[in-house]
Amino acid sequence: MTASLLLIVLLAPFLGAPAMLLLQRGHRRWAAWGAAAVMAAALGVLAPLVPRVLAGEVLVARWAWLPEWGLDVALRLDGLGLLFCGLILGIGLLVVLYAAYYLPDEDRLGRFYAMLLAFAGGMLGVVLAENLLLLVVFWEVTSLSSFLLIAYKYEAREARVAARMALAVTGGGGLALLAGVLLLGQVAGSFELSEVLARGDVVRADPLYPVILGLVLLGAFTKSAQFPFHAWLPAAMAAPTPVSAYLHSATMVKAGVFLLARLYPVLADTGLWMVVVGGVGALTFVYGAYLAMLKDDLKGLLAYSTISHLGLVTLLFGLGTKMAAVAAVFHIINHAIFKASLFIAAGIIDHEAGTRDMRRMGGLFRFMPWTGALAMVAAGAMAGVPLLNGFLSKEMFFAETIGHPALGGAASYLLPAFAVLGGVLSVAYSARFVHEVFFGAVPRDMPRTPHEPPPWMRLPVDVLVALVLLVGLLPQVMVGAILGAAAAAVLHGAVPPFTLAMWHGFNLPLLMSAAALAGGLLYYRWRHVLFALHACLLPRPGSTVAFERVYRAAELGAIRAMAWLDRRSLPAYLALFLGFVLVLGLWAWRGGAPAALAGPLGWGELDLLTGFGLLVLVVGAGGTVLLHRRPLPALMFLSLAGLMVSLGFLRFAAPDLALTQLSVEVVSIVLLLLALRYLPQLAAAESGAARRWRDAVLAGLGGLGVAGLTFAMLTRPFETISGWQISHSVPGGGGTNVVNVILVDIRGFDTMGEIAVLAMAALGLHALLQGLRLPPAAGVASAGEGEPMPVMLAMLMRPLLPLALVVSVYIFLRGHNLPGGGFIAGLVTAIALMLQYVAGGIDFARARLRVNYVRMLGAGLGVAVATGLGSWVFGRPFLTSTHGYVDPPLLEKFELASAMGFDLGVYLVVVGTVMLCLTELGAMSQREAAAPRPGQAEG
Amino acid sequence: MALVISMAVGLLAACGIYLLLRPRIFSVILGLTLLSYAVNALIFLGGRLGATAAPLALPGARGLSDPLPQALVLTAIVIGFGMTAYLVALALRARAETGTDHVDGADGPEGER
């Protein structure tokens, strides 16, 4: 029950998002009501769980997803999660309402609400995740959906740049977070928060702790716009104000501090944490407050103020004391409330006055007193004025800076002084917000005469400011319970006793508050001094411009790198690939001496015949290279090399290979000769010398590598793994030719795959060449004007065919026991058939050999599969073979194995493949396109 | 003998690689054939040189060569034919479509493509 409730809360926004796109087809407001209904429904579903969570229960629900990767859909609802769910859904509801009034009438709201709901779903996922990897997944969902939301006004370049910047910064942080979480999960031994939170000691003691901390903090700081990753947040003000109010005050930027709170029991409580988190937080707190003062744009001021307040929360977590953590959670609540109301108010002012530039407005209190009063209350909370909620958490902050245990002596004054400095700046920019907008003279060039907004539009501000007051006046009643539960989740244990009260009596923190208020007002009074100083001392490009410069430079660099790597040329790719392989090989060989290649085995005596054969092989290979631009002679040299390779197989006791190589050699040469008819007879020399040298070096190094590898292998002893195959060949496979038994029996399934590949290659060729019309290459006689068929050859070949077929049958039958078998027999048959084509011409042969080779391929594969399936009839696995002796009359007794049926399939496929390839190529001469005219350059 | 044979195999590979990097399709086909000779020989030599008899499991047979690499190479040789045939078909088709036998489908303007 609990589990399904949690799942409903999480899924509601994601299911609602696409529905928004349907709803917008109706009335404009339908989507708004739909989105509001989704938010309200999720809140309602959550409600029954609230008492249990407030009582300290941690609700966990789990569904297996990818258990072998440690990735479950596991949800967790504790005090912290509940607090954030409340903020996400509650403020989300208000923003949905507000956006319906704020966005222009011509906008169809479906897209906006769909993105907003997707974002809310992502945020809910982050705060409800029990599994850390799931948390990262939803973290990325928020990055992506916020990218879309910031780019809502995508026609504006400013919005696109801002969205890109936010995505680059928060997305980059997300990657760091992923790495950090993966490490954390490895160290803690689990990705489940319940287990990770309990193993803080293990994690903090691990040598990887600084790395984990760094990566996780990178994720948190980028999301929460901490210095120096803050620049995207002010730029994101290009988004519509409802988005800013939602994402950039209450939710998205709070995800970073949420992460700090979530992992506080695991990562905090070390010196490193205190220095980094506290230091970055303090710097951001003051830096953001200082810059907020300098912004003329209303939303810009609020954006920098948000950065500053997030810095304050970060600083509180960094302080590391238990009460500081409580204060941090309290300030998260307070800031979300007053900042959302301020953003919404700023949006109202923009909407009604037509500008957000504070230099162009003033005296608005006269036109919109109600909104003005609300905004002033919220700004007071931002400044930390007593009786308002911001005052309470700020006072807790001041109290925590006094007498921090890590700082002693004179240094103990440093932190409170710094806190007061931040306080002074906060008061100053809050004063500027109130004074310049609502008081002073009314400028003459205000774009519109402002007036109060419609009551529904102002309702969110009414609600939020009421909360500001209520929390400020009755803190314990309003937030005591949830704050206690959330703090318990953050501290993962006992919460120090605290009482929230409006008034704590006269004490040091109150004095600090008073000093900050007075100092802030004075500072505001003399602000023109600061402005002048800032203008002359720090003229620098805006952060957006700087980001764009870096972005453009990175883009340009990527384009250049691509252009250098990707020459859009296959030989260039190949050279790059070979070079890389060589580098890898050399890297593996680094430090090795050439002499170490030689193993303990003797080199063996080189006999004269082998030496001569190798010499011929070298001549063949070398001649192929030297003459490669003249295809015909090159082909002859190639066949010489192939012949020597066949003889080499024979020399080293592999007659099967020798037979196969020899017959493949014959059909390959015929195939290439047929193809040559359509290829230039003399390729132009087109590689420059530098290119040829580069290729020669690559080839030389590659050859050296192969030679070294071969030599190292040949001189090392080895234990053959073929003993089993040899000893089982006769009793198990019924054949003495072990190679053939391996092919058709022991590794029969493998061979099945191979003949399938062979058949596919032949069919591929068939498809490529079907109906292809090519002119013969220059210098080649076109069909019909060639010489007549040689009579002698034709006369000789006809009687030879039956003889050759008998030989191939013999080779096939004996293959199981002596060199031979389906592959070789197939090749011999194909050569015999091919000779008929060569001798008699294609028409002659076709008229007599009416074989459809495509069907032959199918038949071969069918026979092979059928043989394999046959063993099923006898209840044996696929391709199990059996064998027995056959004693036919008149003939010698011979052994017959069922694997021969399989070999027959191989035979048919080989014949079919070779003949299909050769006849397709040969048939091209019958439909040649017109020969190129003399003088026309050959492609 | 081991050294000379290794050098021969290396030379086959070197010639194959050099031709593979040429810009004309027919050279590439030749190179691929040479390279497959080298690779087949390398796998085959995994059974070493010392054998004196073909791998026939006859009674009393001694010094058999290793049948396993031979079985692997045998199918590799036949599949090599299938690959060559397919490549040839591809080359002819490409020539019909692009009008050139250059592997990049177009003659480079500076002849260096």
Interface residues (C-beta under 8 A of the other chain):
Chain A: R567 R568 S569 L570 P571 A572 L574 A575 L578 L601 W603 G604 E605 L606 D607 T610 G611 L614 L617 V618 A621 G622 T624 V625 H628 R629 P631 A634 L635 L638 A641 G642 V645 G648 F649 F652 A653 A654 P655 D656 L657 T660 Q661 V664 V667 S668 L671 L672 A675 L676 Y678 L679 P680 A683 E686 S687 G688 R691 D695 A696 L698 A699 G700 G702 G703 L704 G705 V706 A707 G708 L709 T710 F711 M713 L714 T715 F718 T720 I721 S722 Q725 I726 S727 S729 V730 T736 N737 V738 V739 I742 L743 R747 D750 T751 E754 V757 L758 A761 A762 G764 L765 L768 L769 L772 R773 L774 N817 L818 P819 F823 L827 V910 T913 V914 C917 E920 L921 M924 G939
Chain B: M1 A2 L3 V4 I5 S6 M7 A8 V9 G10 L11 L12 A13 A14 C15 G16 I17 Y18 L19 L20 L21 R22 P23 R24 I25 F26 S27 I29 L30 T33 L34 Y37 A38 N40 A41 L42 F44 L45 G46 G47 R48 L49 G50 A51 T52 A53 A54 P55 L56 A57 L58 L64 S65 D66 P67 L68 Q70 A71 V73 L74 T75 I77 V78 I79 G80 F81 G82 M83 T84 A85 Y86 V88 A89 L90 A91 L92 R93 R95 A96 T98 G99 T100 D101 V103 D104 D107 G108 G111 E112 R113
